Amino acid sequence: MIVVAGSNGGIGKFLCEKYRSLGESVQSFSHSEVDVTSIPSIHEWMLRTVFHEDISLINCTGYTNNALLSKSDPLEWKKTIEVNLVGTYNLLHLFLPLMREYGFGRIILFSSVVAQIGVRGTSAYAASKSALWGLSKAVAVENADKGISINCINLGYTDAGMIEKVPITIQSALRKDIPMGRFAYPQEVYNAVEYFRNNPYTTGVTLDLNGGLV
Protein backbone atom coordinates (compact mmCIF):
# COMPACT_ATOMS: atom_id res chain seq x y z
CA MET A 1 0.00 0.00 0.00
CA ILE A 2 1.02 3.61 -0.58
CA VAL A 3 1.20 6.14 2.25
CA VAL A 4 1.63 9.73 1.09
CA ALA A 5 2.54 12.33 3.70
CA GLY A 6 1.78 15.81 2.40
CA SER A 7 -1.02 15.04 -0.04
CA ASN A 8 -2.12 18.66 -0.42
CA GLY A 9 0.99 19.80 -2.32
CA GLY A 10 1.44 19.49 -6.07
CA ILE A 11 3.64 16.38 -6.05
CA GLY A 12 1.81 14.67 -3.19
CA LYS A 13 -1.58 15.31 -4.77
CA PHE A 14 -0.39 14.05 -8.15
CA LEU A 15 1.05 10.84 -6.68
CA CYS A 16 -2.13 10.12 -4.73
CA GLU A 17 -4.26 10.57 -7.83
CA LYS A 18 -1.86 8.54 -9.99
CA TYR A 19 -1.71 5.57 -7.64
CA ARG A 20 -5.45 5.56 -7.07
CA SER A 21 -6.06 5.61 -10.83
CA LEU A 22 -3.91 2.49 -11.03
CA GLY A 23 -5.99 0.74 -8.39
CA GLU A 24 -3.40 0.97 -5.62
CA SER A 25 -4.43 1.17 -1.98
CA VAL A 26 -3.55 4.71 -0.88
CA GLN A 27 -3.64 6.37 2.54
CA SER A 28 -2.66 10.02 2.77
CA PHE A 29 -2.85 13.14 4.87
CA SER A 30 -2.31 16.86 4.42
CA HIS A 31 -0.81 19.40 6.83
CA SER A 32 -4.33 20.48 7.82
CA GLU A 33 -5.04 16.94 9.02
CA VAL A 34 -1.72 15.96 10.59
CA ASP A 35 1.11 18.01 12.04
CA VAL A 36 4.31 16.13 11.21
CA THR A 37 6.21 18.13 13.83
CA SER A 38 4.06 16.38 16.46
CA ILE A 39 4.51 12.66 17.10
CA PRO A 40 1.12 12.44 18.89
CA SER A 41 -0.59 13.98 15.85
CA ILE A 42 0.93 11.41 13.48
CA HIS A 43 0.26 8.58 15.91
CA GLU A 44 -3.39 9.54 16.26
CA TRP A 45 -3.80 9.43 12.47
CA MET A 46 -2.08 6.04 12.32
CA LEU A 47 -4.46 4.61 14.92
CA ARG A 48 -7.39 5.54 12.65
CA THR A 49 -5.76 3.99 9.58
CA VAL A 50 -5.71 0.39 8.37
CA PHE A 51 -2.30 -0.62 7.02
CA HIS A 52 -1.31 -3.52 4.81
CA GLU A 53 1.98 -5.36 5.19
CA ASP A 54 3.62 -3.81 2.12
CA ILE A 55 3.94 -0.15 3.09
CA SER A 56 5.60 2.38 0.79
CA LEU A 57 5.97 5.67 2.67
CA ILE A 58 6.41 8.69 0.38
CA ASN A 59 7.18 11.86 2.31
CA CYS A 60 6.07 14.90 0.30
CA THR A 61 5.78 17.26 3.26
CA GLY A 62 7.74 20.46 3.03
CA TYR A 63 8.00 24.05 4.21
CA THR A 64 10.16 26.96 3.18
CA ASN A 65 10.55 30.62 4.03
CA ASN A 66 12.98 32.48 1.81
CA ALA A 67 15.23 35.09 3.40
CA LEU A 68 18.90 35.92 3.62
CA LEU A 69 20.21 34.21 6.75
CA SER A 70 21.41 37.53 8.17
CA LYS A 71 17.88 38.93 7.83
CA SER A 72 15.90 35.78 8.55
CA ASP A 73 13.27 35.31 11.23
CA PRO A 74 14.69 32.79 13.73
CA LEU A 75 11.25 31.27 14.31
CA GLU A 76 10.64 30.79 10.58
CA TRP A 77 14.13 29.33 10.14
CA LYS A 78 13.46 26.87 12.96
CA LYS A 79 10.03 25.98 11.58
CA THR A 80 11.59 24.98 8.26
CA ILE A 81 13.95 22.60 10.07
CA GLU A 82 11.11 21.30 12.24
CA VAL A 83 8.85 20.43 9.30
CA ASN A 84 11.42 19.17 6.80
CA LEU A 85 13.88 17.35 9.06
CA VAL A 86 12.29 16.72 12.45
CA GLY A 87 8.99 15.93 10.72
CA THR A 88 10.77 13.28 8.66
CA TYR A 89 12.31 11.84 11.83
CA ASN A 90 8.86 11.69 13.44
CA LEU A 91 7.38 9.80 10.50
CA LEU A 92 10.24 7.31 10.41
CA HIS A 93 10.20 6.90 14.18
CA LEU A 94 6.58 5.74 14.00
CA PHE A 95 6.58 3.82 10.70
CA LEU A 96 9.84 1.91 11.02
CA PRO A 97 8.67 -0.35 13.89
CA LEU A 98 5.63 -1.27 11.79
CA MET A 99 7.77 -1.99 8.74
CA ARG A 100 10.26 -4.01 10.78
CA GLU A 101 7.39 -6.07 12.18
CA TYR A 102 6.08 -6.73 8.65
CA GLY A 103 9.57 -7.36 7.25
CA PHE A 104 8.94 -4.93 4.42
CA GLY A 105 9.15 -1.21 3.77
CA ARG A 106 9.89 1.30 1.03
CA ILE A 107 10.68 4.85 2.12
CA ILE A 108 11.11 7.66 -0.40
CA LEU A 109 12.16 11.12 0.77
CA PHE A 110 12.34 14.30 -1.28
CA SER A 111 15.47 16.38 -0.98
CA SER A 112 16.23 19.28 -3.32
CA VAL A 113 18.65 20.58 -5.92
CA VAL A 114 18.68 23.77 -3.82
CA ALA A 115 20.78 21.94 -1.25
CA GLN A 116 23.32 21.04 -3.96
CA ILE A 117 23.84 24.24 -5.90
CA GLY A 118 23.42 27.03 -3.34
CA VAL A 119 20.57 29.48 -3.81
CA ARG A 120 20.29 32.85 -2.09
CA GLY A 121 17.71 33.01 0.66
CA THR A 122 17.34 29.24 1.11
CA SER A 123 19.70 28.50 4.00
CA ALA A 124 17.04 26.85 6.18
CA TYR A 125 15.51 24.86 3.33
CA ALA A 126 18.92 23.77 2.04
CA ALA A 127 20.08 22.75 5.52
CA SER A 128 16.94 20.72 6.19
CA LYS A 129 16.99 18.98 2.82
CA SER A 130 20.71 18.14 2.76
CA ALA A 131 20.30 16.58 6.21
CA LEU A 132 18.03 13.96 4.64
CA TRP A 133 21.00 12.49 2.76
CA GLY A 134 22.82 11.52 5.93
CA LEU A 135 19.61 10.48 7.64
CA SER A 136 18.67 8.10 4.84
CA LYS A 137 22.11 6.50 4.74
CA ALA A 138 22.06 5.77 8.48
CA VAL A 139 18.50 4.44 8.38
CA ALA A 140 19.38 2.30 5.33
CA VAL A 141 22.19 0.56 7.23
CA GLU A 142 20.03 0.07 10.32
CA ASN A 143 17.15 -1.58 8.43
CA ALA A 144 18.58 -3.24 5.32
CA ASP A 145 18.33 -6.71 6.85
CA LYS A 146 14.63 -6.18 7.61
CA GLY A 147 13.45 -5.85 4.02
CA ILE A 148 13.32 -2.06 4.27
CA SER A 149 14.84 0.40 1.81
CA ILE A 150 15.09 4.18 2.09
CA ASN A 151 16.19 6.57 -0.64
CA CYS A 152 16.17 10.26 -1.51
CA ILE A 153 15.15 12.05 -4.69
CA ASN A 154 17.05 15.31 -5.12
CA LEU A 155 14.28 17.12 -6.88
CA GLY A 156 14.88 20.03 -9.19
CA TYR A 157 12.11 22.35 -10.31
CA THR A 158 8.87 20.69 -11.35
CA ASP A 159 5.60 21.71 -12.97
CA ALA A 160 3.88 21.08 -9.64
CA GLY A 161 4.50 21.95 -6.02
CA MET A 162 6.26 24.99 -4.56
CA ILE A 163 7.19 26.37 -7.99
CA GLU A 164 3.55 27.40 -8.38
CA LYS A 165 4.18 30.18 -5.84
CA VAL A 166 7.09 31.60 -7.86
CA PRO A 167 6.30 34.56 -10.18
CA ILE A 168 6.18 33.70 -13.89
CA THR A 169 9.13 36.00 -14.69
CA ILE A 170 11.34 34.15 -12.20
CA GLN A 171 10.13 30.79 -13.51
CA SER A 172 11.25 31.83 -16.99
CA ALA A 173 14.69 32.77 -15.68
CA LEU A 174 14.97 29.42 -13.87
CA ARG A 175 14.18 27.49 -17.04
CA LYS A 176 17.06 29.21 -18.82
CA ASP A 177 19.48 27.78 -16.24
CA ILE A 178 18.24 24.22 -16.76
CA PRO A 179 20.09 22.42 -19.59
CA MET A 180 16.89 20.70 -20.68
CA GLY A 181 15.12 24.06 -20.73
CA ARG A 182 12.07 22.92 -18.79
CA PHE A 183 10.80 21.81 -15.40
CA ALA A 184 10.26 18.14 -14.59
CA TYR A 185 6.88 16.65 -15.39
CA PRO A 186 5.01 15.08 -12.45
CA GLN A 187 5.04 11.76 -14.35
CA GLU A 188 8.85 11.84 -14.24
CA VAL A 189 8.72 12.20 -10.46
CA TYR A 190 6.37 9.21 -10.34
CA ASN A 191 8.82 7.21 -12.47
CA ALA A 192 11.64 7.94 -10.01
CA VAL A 193 9.49 6.91 -7.05
CA GLU A 194 8.57 3.69 -8.82
CA TYR A 195 12.23 2.92 -9.49
CA PHE A 196 12.91 2.91 -5.76
CA ARG A 197 9.73 1.01 -4.95
CA ASN A 198 10.63 -1.77 -7.38
CA ASN A 199 14.36 -2.12 -6.68
CA PRO A 200 14.74 -3.47 -3.14
CA TYR A 201 18.52 -3.83 -3.52
CA THR A 202 18.82 -0.05 -3.89
CA THR A 203 18.96 1.68 -0.50
CA GLY A 204 20.70 4.68 1.02
CA VAL A 205 20.88 6.28 -2.43
CA THR A 206 20.22 9.83 -3.62
CA LEU A 207 18.92 10.26 -7.16
CA ASP A 208 19.22 13.60 -8.96
CA LEU A 209 16.11 14.54 -10.94
CA ASN A 210 16.94 18.02 -12.15
CA GLY A 211 17.23 18.20 -15.95
CA GLY A 212 21.01 18.55 -15.76
CA LEU A 213 21.00 21.50 -13.33
CA VAL A 214 24.18 21.28 -11.24
N, C-alpha and C positions, 0 to 999 in steps of 0.2 A: 504494500500500500504506500501511497505518497502522502507525506506530511509537509505542507508548505507553510512556513512561518513568514508572515508579511505578505498576505494575499491581496492587500489593497493597492500595492504599488504596481507599476507597469509590468515588470518581469514576473512578479509573484502571481498577479492576476492572469497573465498570459499562460503561465505554466499550469495553473489550476484548470483553466478552460481547455487547454490542450489535452491534458491527461484525462479529464472527464469525457472529452469528445472521443477518446480512444477506449473508453470503458473502464479506465483504471479507478480503483477505490481511492478517493482523495479526502483528506481531512486538512483543514486550513484555518488560520485565524489572522485577523488584522490587528493593528495596534490599538484600535478602539475596543477590541474584545479582550486582548491579552497584553499585559505590560511585560515585555521580556526582561526588563531590569528587575523584576520581582519574581523570585522563585515561587512564592505562594500563588501568584497569579497564573503562572504557567501550570503549576501542579493542579490547581483547581480545574483548569481547562482539560487537562489530561484525565482527570477523574470522571469527566463527563463524556469522554471519547472512547470509542471501541477501536482497539488496535489489532491489526493482524500481525503475524509473525515475521513478515518480510518488509520491515519499515525502511523507507527511503526518506530521510529528513533533508529538506532543501530550505536553507535559511536565507530568505530574501529580505529580512528586516534591515533597516538602515536609517541613519540620521546624519545630517550634515548641517553645519552653520559656517558659512564662509566669512573669514576675516583674517587679516594679518595677525600673526601671533601676538605681536607687540600691542595690538589694539583690540584683541579678542576679549570677549566676556568669559571670565573663568567658569561661570556656571554653564554656559553653552558649550564650552570646550569639554568640560567634564561630562555633560550629557551625551555628547557624541561618543566618547569612550564608553560610557555606561551602556548605551544602546548597542553599539557595533561590536564591542569586545566583551564586556561583562554579560551582555544579553546572550551572546553566543555561548559563553561559559555556562550560563544558567540553563540554556536548552540542552547542552551536552551533558551537564550534570544530572539532569532528569531523564534524558532519553537513553544514555549509555547503559545504565543498569538493565533497562528493558531489553535493549538490543543484545546485551551479553547473556541475558536469560534465554532469549530466543536463539542465540547463536547466529544472528544475522543482523546486518545493518549497513546502510549506505548513507553517508553524510556528505552533502555538497554545500560548501560555503562560498560566498561571493566576496572576493577581495576586489581591488581596483587598480587600473593602470595609473591612477593618480598617485598611488603609493610608490610607483616605480620611476616615474619621470620627474616628479617635483612640480607642483602647480601652486602658484601664489594663492594664499588665503585658505589652504586646505590642510594645515598642520594637524588638526585634530582628526580629520577624516583619514588622512594618510597614515597617521600613527595607529589608529584603530584598525585599519584594514591591513597594514603590513604585519601587525601582531598576529593576524590569523594564520600567516604562513608558519610561524614557529609553533603556534598552538596545534595546528593540524598535524605537523610532523610528530610532535610528542604524543598526541592522541592516537596517531596511526601505529606507532610502536607499541603503545600500551594495549591495543585492542586487535592487532592483526591476527592473533591466534584464536580470536573469538568470532571469526567470520564477518568482521566489521571493517569497512574501509572509510576513509575520510580524505577529501580532496578539496582544493580551492580553485575557483575560476577567477583569474585576474581580468575582470571585465573592463573593456574600454567603453566608449560611448555607444549607446544603443538607441534604437528608435522608440524605446519605451523606458519608463522609469524616471529618474531624477532629471534627465535631460529635458523633459517637458517643461520644467520650470526655468530653463535657460532662454533668454531672449533670442529671437530668430537670427539677429545679426551676429551674435556670438556663436550660435550653432554653425553658421556659415563659415566663420573663421576657423572653428574647430575642424570642420570637414577638410579644409585646405591642408591641415597638418597631418591628416591621416593618409598614408600612402594609397590606400584603396579608394579614398575620396568619398567615403560614406560611413554612416553609423552601422553597427551590427543589426541584423534583423532578429526579432525575437525567436524565430525558428532556429537560427544559428546558436542561440543561447540554449534552447531546448536540446539541440544536437549534442552540445558539449556536456550537458547534464546527463543525457542518455549514455554517452561514452563512459562516464564514471559509474553509472548505475549498472552497466553491463560488462564491466571489466574488473572483477573482484581482485585481481592480482595487482591492480594499480591503486596505491594508497600513499598518502603523505606527499602528493604531487600538487604542483601549481601549474595550471594551464593558462597561457596568455590567449585572450580572445579580444584582439584590439585592432585588427586591420593593418598590422605592421607598424603601429604607433609605438615608438620606443624612445 
